[in-house]
Amino acid sequence: MLVALSLAAQVVKAHQKHNPKPRNRQNLRRKFQRSHQDSFHSKAAKAAITNPGYAGLWHQLLIRVQFDVATAERLVTDCQRKNPSKSDRWCIEKVIWDLERDRRR
């Protein structure tokens, strides 16, 4: 019994050594933003990362396209091309609305 407990303690220590505690949310968010800034190409995608108001909409859009970032960027870019006078936010909302409308059919 004592051998099993000491072995379990060694396993726990080894696990903690190789898996440090996670950082707080702000540090993780900054790290995510830095690592993903270059991976997005469209203006709307970059605005979604830097502006918290767009982040929720961008996430909703990604959910509807099953997290296919290229498709989401293409849809928003196409909407911006067709509606140049509209804002990025409006275009993201329009794409989400169009996807929901098409699903109901």
C-alpha positions as CSV (number, residue, x, y, z in Angstrom):
1,M,0.0,0.0,0.0
2,L,2.8,2.4,0.9
3,V,4.6,1.6,-2.3
4,A,1.5,2.4,-4.3
5,L,1.1,5.7,-2.6
6,S,4.7,6.7,-3.2
7,L,4.4,5.7,-6.8
8,A,1.2,7.8,-7.2
9,A,2.9,10.8,-5.7
10,Q,5.8,10.4,-8.1
11,V,3.4,10.3,-11.1
12,V,1.6,13.4,-9.9
13,K,4.9,15.3,-9.4
14,A,6.1,14.3,-12.9
15,H,2.8,15.4,-14.4
16,Q,2.9,18.8,-12.7
17,K,6.5,19.3,-13.8
18,H,5.6,18.7,-17.5
19,N,2.2,20.5,-17.4
20,P,2.6,23.9,-15.7
21,K,-0.4,25.8,-14.4
22,P,-2.4,27.7,-17.1
23,R,-1.9,31.4,-17.4
24,N,-4.7,33.8,-16.7
25,R,-7.3,34.6,-19.4
26,Q,-5.9,37.9,-20.4
27,N,-2.4,36.5,-21.1
28,L,-4.0,33.6,-23.1
29,R,-6.2,36.0,-25.1
30,R,-3.1,38.2,-26.0
31,K,-1.1,35.2,-27.0
32,F,-4.1,34.0,-29.2
33,Q,-4.5,37.4,-30.8
34,R,-0.8,37.6,-31.6
35,S,-0.6,34.2,-33.0
36,H,-3.7,34.5,-35.2
37,Q,-3.3,38.1,-36.4
38,D,-1.3,37.0,-39.4
39,S,-3.5,34.0,-40.2
40,F,-6.5,36.2,-41.1
41,H,-6.5,38.1,-44.4
42,S,-9.7,40.1,-44.5
43,K,-10.3,43.4,-42.9
44,A,-13.4,42.1,-41.1
45,A,-11.5,39.2,-39.6
46,K,-8.8,41.5,-38.3
47,A,-11.5,43.9,-36.9
48,A,-13.1,40.9,-35.1
49,I,-9.9,40.1,-33.2
50,T,-9.1,43.7,-32.2
51,N,-12.6,45.0,-31.5
52,P,-14.7,43.2,-28.8
53,G,-17.9,44.3,-30.5
54,Y,-17.1,42.3,-33.6
55,A,-15.7,39.3,-31.8
56,G,-19.1,37.9,-30.8
57,L,-20.5,38.4,-34.3
58,W,-17.4,36.8,-35.9
59,H,-17.7,33.9,-33.5
60,Q,-21.4,33.4,-34.5
61,L,-20.4,33.5,-38.1
62,L,-17.7,30.9,-37.5
63,I,-20.2,28.6,-35.8
64,R,-22.5,28.8,-38.8
65,V,-19.7,27.9,-41.2
66,Q,-18.4,25.2,-38.9
67,F,-15.2,27.2,-38.1
68,D,-14.1,27.4,-41.7
69,V,-12.3,30.7,-41.5
70,A,-11.6,30.9,-45.2
71,T,-15.3,30.5,-46.0
72,A,-16.3,33.1,-43.4
73,E,-13.7,35.6,-44.8
74,R,-14.9,34.9,-48.4
75,L,-18.6,35.5,-47.5
76,V,-17.8,38.7,-45.7
77,T,-15.5,40.0,-48.4
78,D,-18.1,39.2,-51.0
79,C,-20.8,41.1,-49.0
80,Q,-18.4,44.1,-48.7
81,R,-17.8,44.1,-52.4
82,K,-21.5,44.1,-53.1
83,N,-22.3,46.7,-50.5
84,P,-19.3,49.1,-50.3
85,S,-21.1,51.8,-48.4
86,K,-21.9,49.4,-45.5
87,S,-19.8,48.8,-42.4
88,D,-17.9,45.7,-41.5
89,R,-20.4,45.0,-38.7
90,W,-23.4,45.2,-41.0
91,C,-21.7,42.8,-43.5
92,I,-21.0,40.2,-40.8
93,E,-24.6,40.5,-39.6
94,K,-25.9,40.2,-43.2
95,V,-23.9,37.1,-43.8
96,I,-25.2,35.5,-40.6
97,W,-28.7,36.5,-41.5
98,D,-28.3,35.0,-45.0
99,L,-27.0,31.8,-43.7
100,E,-29.9,31.5,-41.2
101,R,-32.4,32.3,-44.0
102,D,-30.9,29.6,-46.3
103,R,-31.0,27.0,-43.5
104,R,-34.7,27.5,-43.0
105,R,-35.5,26.7,-46.6
